[in-house]
Amino acid sequence: MYKCFFKRLIDFIIALCTLAFIWPILLLITIWLHFANKGTGAFFTQERPGKDGRIFRLIKFKSMTDERDAEGKLLPDAKRLTHVGKFVRATSIDELPQLINVLKGDMALIGPRPLLPQYLSLYSKEQARRHEVRPGITGWAQVNGRNAISWTKKFELDVWYVDHCSLLLDLRIIVLTVKKVFVKEGVNFGSEVTMPPFIGDN
C-alpha cells in the first residue's frame, strides 16, 4: 500500500510544503548562479528516464559554465565547475529544483537516481528493474557511496531498494542523506569531478 499509493501522496505534500518554505533561498541561489555562470543561466534541464523508462525533463541548478575551447568543444568539467558550483554540488543544493519534478510526478523524494537515456539499452535485465519505481532525489545507493562506488554496486543497491521499499527505509535514507550532506561524503569518484560514463558490464 505504501509503495503504490501513500509514498506518492507523502512525496507531493512534502515537496509542496518545502518549496513554499524555501523559495526565497532558491531565488537568491538562482541570482547567484546566474552571475557565477557568466550569464548562461542558473538552471540545467536534461532528459532522463523515469518509472518504466518514460522520459521526462529533470531540473537542477547549473553548477558549470558553458565555456569552450578554440575548436568550440566544451572544456572539461573540472575547468567549467565554478566555486559557487562546487558549493551547491557539495551541499546537494543543486538537487533542490527537482522538488518541482516530484510535484509533477516525474520523481519521488526517495528512489534510484535518474540516469541518462542512452544507458537504457546497456542495462542487464536485473539492472533495468531500477525503473520499476519512480527515480528519486536521493536514494539507497546515494547514502551507501554515491559517486564513490562502482556502477555495478550502485545498480545492485538500486534494485535492492526496489525490492525493500517501505516508509521506514525511506525515513532511514532521509536521515542518512542529511548526514552525508553535512560530511560531504562520496561527491566525487576517485579523481573525477563527476561519475565516469556507464558503458555496460563486461
N, C-alpha and C positions, 0 to 999 in steps of 0.2 A: 504493500500500500504506500509506504513512504517513497520508494523509488519511482512508482508510477504516477503518484498524484501530489502528495504533500511536499516532496522535495521541490517541485516546480513552484508551488504556492509560496513556500517559505523563501525561496530564492527571489521571487518577484517582490515580496514585501520588504525584505532586507535591502535589495538593490534600490528600490524606490525611496525608502527612508534614508539610506546612506547618501544617495545623490542629493536629496533635499537638504541634508545637513552639511555636506562638504562642497557644495557648488561654488562658494566664494573662493575656497582654496584652489579648486580646479581652474577657476577663471584666472587667478594670479599665476598659476603654473603655465597656463596657455600663453599668457602675455610674455612671461619669462622665456619660454621655449621659442616663441616666435622670433625674438631678437637673437637668442643664442644660436638658432639655426640659420641665421643670416637671411631672414625673410622667406624661407622656404616652407613655413607653416609649422604648427605645433602638433598636428595630428598625422598619424600614419594609418592607412587602411590597406588591407590586403585580403584577397580571397582565401578562405580556409574551409576545410570540410568539417561539418558538424555531425549531428546524430544521423546515423545511417548513410554517412558520406555526403549529405546535402551541403552544397556550397553556400557560404554566407560571407559578408564582409566584416572582418574583425577590426576593431578600433583600438588604437594605442596612442599614447603620447610619443611623439617623434624624438628619438634620442640622438640622431645623427644628421649631419648636413647632407646636401646633395653635391658636394664638391667632386670635381672630376679632373682627370689628368689631361695632358696635352692632346691625347687621342680621343678624348670625350668619354673615357671609361670611368666609372665610379672609383674613387680611391678606396683602399682597404678600410674595413670597418674601424680599425684602431685609429686611423687618421681622421675619420669623419665623426667619431664619437666626441662630443663636446664635454666640457667639465660639468655643465648642467645635465647633459645626457647621462653621464656616469652616475651622477647623484640620483636621478629619477629611476635609473635602472637598478642601482644597488639597493635602493629602498623599495623597489617594486611599485613606485608611484606611476610608472609608465603603463601599468596594467589597469589603473582605475577607470579609464574610459570604457573598458569592457563591461562595466556595470550597465551601460546602455544596451550592449548585446544581450545581457541577462534579462533586462526588461522586455526586449523584443522576443525572447525565447530562443535565440540562437545558441546561447550558452547557459551554463549553470555556474553557481559560485564555486562548486567543487566538482572536479571531473578530470579526465585526461586532457592535457593541453592540446589545443587545435594546432595541427602542423600544416605543412604545405600540401596543396592538392596533388603535386607530382609524386608525392610519396605513396599515394593510394595504391598504385599498381605494384609497389615494391614490398608491401606487407605480406607476410605469410597469412594463412587463414586464421591462425590464432592471434596474431598481432592485429589483424583487422577488426577483431572483436572490441577494440577500444572505442569503436564508433557505435556501439550498442547503447551508449548513453550520451547525453549532451556533453560537449567539452567544457572544461572549467577554467576559471581564472587562476585557480591553484588546484593542486591535486596530490595524490599519494606519491607519485614519482617526484614531484617538486619538493616535498618535505623529506624525501629519502635520497637526496643527492642533487636534484635539479640538473644543472648543466655539467656537474662533475661526475656523472655516471655514463656508462655506455648506452647507445641506443637500444641494444638488446635488453639490458636490465631495465631501462625506462619502460619499454613496452611490456615486459613481464609485470611490472608494478601497475601499469595502467589496466591490464586485463585482470589482475588480482582485485583492483578496486571495483571493476565492473561486477565481479562475482560476489563481492562482500559489501556493496554499498548499503549504508544504513545511516540513521541520524547520529548515532554515537560515533561512528567512524568519521563522518563529516565534521562533527564538533572537534574531534581529536585533530583532524587535519587543519582546521582553522587555528587552533591553539599552537600547533607546530609551525604553521605558516608565519604567525606573528613572531614567534621565537626566531625563525630563520631570517626574517627581515631585519630584526634588531642586531643579529650577529653577522649578517651579510654572508651567509654560507652558500656555496655552490653556484655563485653567479657566473663564473667563467669555467670553461672546460680546458684544463691544462693551461697553456699559454694563449689560448684563443680568447678573443673578446666575446664571441658567440659560439654556440654549439656547431661543430662541423656538420656538413650536409649528410643526410642519411642516404646511403647508396645500396641498401638492401643487405641481407645476410648472405655471407659467402658459404 
